[in-house]
Amino acid sequence: MASRFFQPPPDQHEQALQFRDTAERLADAFPSLLVEADRVAHTIAQGLHGRRRAGMGEAFWQFRRYRPGDMAGTVDWRKSARSDRLYVRENEWEAANTIWLWTNPTPTMEFKSHLSETTKRDRAIVLALALGSLLITGGERIGAFGTDLPASSYRSALHRLAARLTEHHAPADDEGGLPPAVTLSRFSNIVLFSDFLEPVDAIGDRLATIASRDVRGHLIQVLDPAEETLPYAGRKEFEEIGGSLRLTIGRIENLRGDYQKRMSDHRNELRELARRLGWTLTVHHTDHSPQTALLALYGLLSGHLSQAAATAING
């Protein structure tokens, strides 16, 4: 008998229909979410300045006057020959300015209550793409965490990221909604968008693997407002997203106090986990403006990038 754990192989016609439906959904989601992300990023970018800076790297940035203590190998003799002064060729800093972005692809992110106009998944993708747009404008390199796609500071990287984030969802039990267990190069930065409703011990084990090489991280907990307040009354039936479990509760308002305390305790544990790792935790509700969350996140990330730059360059 077929179950959620075993399905008989579909015939070629069924597979073709599935591929067509997936392609149509991706075609619908990709441009709308990218346009929304660009709109959000543009609103924030109007009040920001780029953060291009000198350092270790291969991409040319600028010439500057020679200063005592500069190594002779950094002098650009061709440029200097056209003047009576010595000039040093500076490359753009690339040692620690890669920011990896990830959004939870599991079906639980599809939740949307009557209190919000968007799913957690769509809001997470919009925030990730808007942040990526701002970072590229500021001269940073972005990449899709958990893939073999190279990080880049070119606009094409944003389109690759959008294509990745709007791909088909992972199975409900795939990694349990946790980011991939992938190690990053030293001084990298990572931003993870999820509801982070998994057990904190499991989240901590996974983040410890990612953070093992001086990786700076930012957790963005994206929640529907109903998940915080449980704004229901009377007899309600709850159905597992992407699964077969169902739970019926009579007079659900009697559970509201205990439920809210459980959510508060869970978040406090997340905050403590982030503190131990030297990471940050930002909470965003889908009924709030994405611009507000993006501005706060960009500010946090800017400070961490500056610290990473000083560490990488000065040792």
N, C-alpha and C positions, 0 to 999 in steps of 0.2 A: 504494500500500500504506500502511495506517495506521501511524503511528509516534508516539512521545511528543511529537514536534514538530507533528504534524498529525493531527487526529482528525476523521472525518466528522461533520457536525452530527447530534446525536441527534434522534429524533422527539419529538413532544410527550409521548408516554407515558413515554419514558425521562427526559425533563426533569422530569416530575412526580414520578417515583420518586426522582430525584436530590434535588429540593427537599424531598421528604418525609424522606428519609434525613438530609439536612442539618438539617432542623428538629428531628428526633428527637434527633440527637446534641447539638445546642445545648441542647435542653430538659433533657437528662440532665446535661450538663457544667456549665451555668450555676449551678443551685442548689447542687450539691455543692461546687464550687470556692469559691463565695462563702461558704458555711457554714464551710468549712475556713479560709478567710482570716479570717473574723470570729473564729473560735476562736483562731487564732494571734495576731491583733491584741489580743484581750481579755487573753490571757496576758501580753503585754508591757505593755499599758496600765495594768495594776494597779499597776505600779511607776513610772509616769510622771505628769508634770503637764503641763497645757496650756501653750502658749507664746503666748497672745494678747498683743498688744502694740500700742501706739499708733503712729500714723504717718499717711502719706498714704493717702487712700481715701475712699469714700463711705458705708461702713457705720458707723453709730454704735456706739461702744464704751462710753464712760463720760464722766462729768463729773469734773473735778478743780479744785482751788483755783487761782486766778490766781497766776502767778509773775512777778516783774519780768523784762521782756524778751519776754513773750508779746505777740503782735500783737493789737491791739484787735479785729480781725475774727474772732478765734477765741473771743471772749467770748460766751457764751450769755446774752443780756440777760433773756430770759424766766425762766430758772432763777435768775439773779442777783437779779431783782426780788423774788423770794420769800425773800430772805435779806439779811443785812447784809454779805455777802461776794460777791466776783466769782468766777464759775465759767467755766471754759473747756470747750468741748465737744470731745472727742477722737474721731476716727474711727479705725477699725481699719486697720492698715497693709496696703495692698494693692499697693504699687508693685513689690515684688520677691518676693512670696511665692507665686508660682504654680509648682507642681511638675508637670512633665509626665512621664507614665509610658508606657513602651513595652515590649512583649515580642516577641521574634522569632517570627513566625507561620509560618515555613517548615517543611517536613516533617522536617528534620533534628532538630528539637526533640522529635520523637516517640520518640526512642531511649530504651529502658529495658533494662538488662541484668538478669541474675539477682542482681546485688548491690544492687539498689534496688527499692523498691515503687512508684515513681512515675516518670512520664516527665519529661524536662526541661521540656517545655511546661507540664504541669500545675503543677510546682513553681514555675516562673517566674510563672505567673498568680497562684498563691496568694500568693507574696511581694509581687507588685505590688498586689494587692487589699488585703492586710493592711497594707502600708505606706500605701496610700491611706486606709484606715480610720483609722489612727493620725493621719495628717496632718489629716484633716477634724476629728477630735476635738480636735486642737490648734489649730483655727481657720484652717488653711491652705486654699488653693484647689488642686484637682487637675484634671488634664485628660488626655485620651488623645492622646498625641503622634502627629502625622501625620494628624489628622482635623480636620474643621471644627466639632467639638463644643466649646462654650465651657467654659472652666474654671470651677469652682464650689466653694464651701465647704459646699454642702448635701449631705445624704446621698444625694440622687438622683444626684449626680455619680458616686458609687461604683457604682451600678447601671448607669449608662450605660457606665462603664469596663468593668465585668464583661461586659456585652453585647458590647462592642467586642472585648475580648480573647479571647472564646470564639467569635468568628465563624469562618467557614470559613478554612482555611489558604491562604496565598499559594502561587502556583505555585513549584516548586522553584527556578526561575531568576529569580524576581522579586526584584530588588534584591540578589540573592546573599546574603540574610540580613542585610543592612545596614539600619539605620534610615533613614527617609525623609530626603531632602535638603531639610529645612525649616528656615528661620531663625526664631528666637524673639525675643521682645522682650527688651530689655536686663535683666540681672540675674535672668532666669528660672533655674530649676533643672530638670534633667532626669535621670531614672533609667532606664537601659537594661538590660533583662534578656535575655541571649542566651548561647549557648555561645562566641561570638566566635572561631570556628575559621577564619574567612576570613583571607586574607593581611593582615598587619598594615598594609601600605601602603594597601590599599583601605579598611580600617577607619579609618586615620588621615585619609585624604582626606575621608571622609564626616563624621567627627567634627569636623574643622577647620571645615567649613561650619556645623555646628550651633553650635560654640563661638565663632563669629566676633563675637558681640555681648555679651561678658562673661557668657556662659551658664556656670553651674556644672554639672558633670556627674558622674554616678556610674555606673560600669560594674559590673554584677553578672554575673560569668561563672558560668553554671549548667552543671555537668557531671555526667554519670553517673560513678561511681567506676571503671567499667571503661575509660572513656576516658582515665583517668590511668594505670592500672596494666597494661592489656592482659593480663588474668588468664586467658589461654587457653593451651592446649597442643595439640600435634599438628597435624593438617591441618585447616584451617578455611576455610570459604567466607564471604566478606563480600559483602553485597548493598546497593547504594545505596538509601537511603530516598527514596521518591518518584521513583526513576529506574530505569534498566535495567542499570546497570553492575554487574558481579560480579568479584570477585577471590578467587582460591584461593591459599592460602599453606600450604606444607608446613612442619611443625615451627615453628610461629609463635613459640614461646618463644625461638628464636634471635634474633628481632627486638626482644625486649622492651626491652633496654638502649638501643638506638638510638631506639626509639619514645619511651621516657620522656624521653630527652634532648631529642628534638625538641619534645615537649610543654612541657618546662621552658624551652627557648629561646623558644618562642612566647609563653609567659606573661611572661617577662622583657621581651620586646619590647612586650607590652601594657602592662606596668607603666611602662616608660619613656615610652610614648605618653601614658598618663594623666598622668604627672608633667609632661611638657612642656605639656600643656593646662591644668594646675592642677586636674585631675580626680582621682577616686579609683577604684581597682579592688578589688573584693571577690570572692573565689572561694567558691562554694558547691557542695557535692556533694550529690546528691539522696538519699544515704543518711544525711545528717546532719539534725539538727533544724532546721526552718525558723525556729523562735523565735530560735535563736542568730544566724542570718544577719540576721534582721529587727532585732534589738536593736543589732547592730553598725552596720547601715545607718542606722537611725534616729538613732543617735548622731552619725555622720558628717554626715548631712543637717542635723541640728539646728545643728551648728557652722557649716555653710556658710550656713544661713538667717540666723543671727545676724550673720555677716560681711556678707552681702548687704544686710541691713536697715540696718546702720550706713553702708554705702557709699551706698545709695539716699537715705537721709534726710539724711545730712550732706554728700552730694555728694563 
